[in-house]
Amino acid sequence: MKIGIMQPYFFPYMGYWQLINAVDKYVIYDDVNYIIRGWINRNNILLNGKKHLITLPLEGASSSLLINEIKVTPIQKDKEKLLKTIELSYKKAPYFNDVFPIVKNTLFYENELVSEKLVYSIKSIKKYININTEILLSSQLNKDNSLSAEAKIIHICELLNGDKYYNAIGGQDLYDKANFEKRNLKLSFVKMNNISYKQFNNNFIPNLSIIDVLMFNSPSSIKDMLNDYEVI
């Protein structure tokens, strides 16, 4: 049983989805502290041929709060402005009509907790690109919350009867394989290969939000990209 555990991010890049696709159970780590200037409410899209940072505006965001305690701003104009930016960026993209409703429904999802919006977007995109992995929330697991960092990750894997833990390649410095082996767990990392596709007539800009991938590629093409990685 392969387990993946990551915080919920705002329309994360392809590597995040490759991790979800690579495991049997994927835990959205929604009850850990919010990271300021992280990717929980920000990402990059393509705007006028260049990388452009977009931000989902939050209310009272603080690193002392858990992700699932933070709300999106109730100001409708802020969401409408963000949605308009995405619309103007991609309205001529080949899959705009299919993908734009997912973006819009996420931004205006009835629950204003940022974690709930992000979970909604992850499940919506998972369905659209046909990923079959089971999605769980860490806040709903009956776990020992006194543990931290690596120990809690190992604990969650054991709760879910996992024998393999997959993490994104950027987490290599966070974990010690020996500690996992002591608990009969194999630690591996998913490394995305170089993926490119046509973005209008621009030079390709990599590692943008999954929004960009969805706007320019069919679900079947994206399915191929999901498997274009190495396990290290």
N, C-alpha and C positions, 0 to 999 in steps of 0.2 A: 504494500500500500504506500503510494507516493504522496507526500503531504507538502503543500506550499503555504506559506504564511507571509502576508505583506499588509502594510497599511493601505487604506483606500486612497487612491489618487484621482485627480481631476482629469478624466479622459486620458489615461496614461499612454506612454509610447508602446510600440510593438513588443518590446522585450517583456513588459509586464504581462501581456496577453499570451506570449509564448510560455511563460511560467505557468499561468493558469491552465493552458492547454496540455502542459507536460505532466501534470499531476492528477491523481484520482480525487483528492479532496483539497480544496483551496479555502484557507481561513482568512477572512478579511479582519485584520487586526485593528478593530475600531475602538478598543478600550485602553489605548496607550496615549501618552501625552502628544498633543498637537505640536508640530514642528513649524516654527515661524520661518517664513521664506523657503519652505519646502515645496513639495508638489501636491499637497493635499487640496489646495484650491488654486493652483496655477499650472499653466502649461504653455507650450509654444505652438502656434499655427503658422500657416503661410499667408502673408499679406503683402500684396504687390511685389511678389517675387522674393520676399525676405522673411526671415524668422521674426515672429512678433509674439510677445508675451501677453497672454490674456489671464485675467484674475477673476475668480468667483468671489465677490465681496462678502466678507464675514462680519459678524457682530460680536465685539468683545473677545476676539481670538486671543488666546494666551497659552504659553507653553506650560502653565500650571493646570490647564484644563485637559481633559481627555478629548479625543477627537469626537466621540459621540455625545459630548456635552456642548458643542459649539454650533451656533445657528448661522444660517445665511442671512444677510441683511434683508429686512422686510421691504425695503424700498424697491418697488417694482421697476422704476426707471433705470436702476443700476443693472438689473437683469436684462431689461429690454435693450439697453445700450450694448451689453456684452453679446446678446443674441444677434443684434444688427451687425456688429463687427464680424461675427462668424458668417453671417449670411452674405455680406458684401465680399468676403474673402473667397467664398466657395460657390456662389450661386451659378457659376458657369461650369462647375465641375461635373463630370458625367454621372455621378451617383448622388448628386445633391438632393434630389426629390425623395430618395429613399432614406437618406441619413439625417437630413435636417430635422425631421420630426423627433428623432431620438434625442438630439441636442436640445431642442425646444422643450420637450417633455421633461427632460432632466432639470433644466433651469427652473421650470415652473412646477416641478413636482410638489404635491400638496404639503409634504412634511418638510419643514424648514431646517431640520437638523442636517448639517453638512454630510454627516455619515450616511444618513438615509438617502439623500440625493445621490451620493456616490455609489452606494449599493444598488440603487435603482438603475443607474447608468451602466454599471458593470453587468448586471443581469440582463439588461436590454441589449447590450452589444454582444454579450455571450450568446444570446438567442439568435441574433441577427447573423453572426458568423458561425453559428452551429458548433459551439464548444459544449461538450457534454459533462465537463467536470462539475462535481457537487460543490456548491458554495455554502460556507458556514460563516457565522459571525463569532469572533472570539468572546464578545460580551455575553453570548448565549451559552457558552461552554461552562460546565461545572468544574472550574479549574482552581488551582491554588494561586491567588493573586498576590501572595506575599513574595513569590519568586520574581526574578527580573532577568532581563536580557536573555542570554543563551539558555539558562536553566529553565525559563518559562517556555521557550521554543521546544526544548526537548520534552518537557512535561506535556505540552499540547499534542505533540506527535505521539506520545505514549497513550494519551487519552483516546486518540483516534485510531489506535492500533497500527500506526505507521511503522514501516521498517526502513523507509527512505525519506530524507528531507531535502527538498530542492529549494534553492534560493537564487535570487538574481546575482549575476556575476559581480555586481558592485558590493556585495556583502562578504566577499572573501576574507576581508580583514576582521570581520566581526565574530567569526566562529572558529572553534578549534575542532578539527575532525576527530581527534583522539577522544574528546569528551563525548562526542556522539557515538563513537565505536564502543565506549564503555557501557553504553545503554542499548547496544545492538541496533544502532541506527547508522545508516550510511548517509553522509553529507555530500551533496553534489551541487554544482552551480550551472545554471543555464546561461550560455553565452550566445547572444544573437549574432548570426553571420551578417555580412554586409548586404543589406536589402535596399533595392532602389526600384523606382517606378516613375512613370511619367507624371509630372506636375505641371499642367498647362504646357507652356513652351520654355520653362525656366530651367536653369541648371538645378540638379536635384539637391534638395536640402534634407539631410537625414535627421532621424530621431525626433520628429515632431509628434504632436499629440496623435492618438489613434483617429481623431477626427479627420486628419489629413489622409491617412491610409484609407479610411472608409469612403471618403469623397472621391478618390481617384481609382478605386479598385473594386471589382466585384467580390461578393462573398466567397466564391470559389477560388479566386486568385489569392484572397487573404488567407484562405485555408492552407494554401501552399506555403505562404510566408510564415504561418504559425509553426510550421515544422522545420523551418530553415534556421536551425541552431545547433550548438554542440553542448553536450553535457560533460562538465569537467569535474 
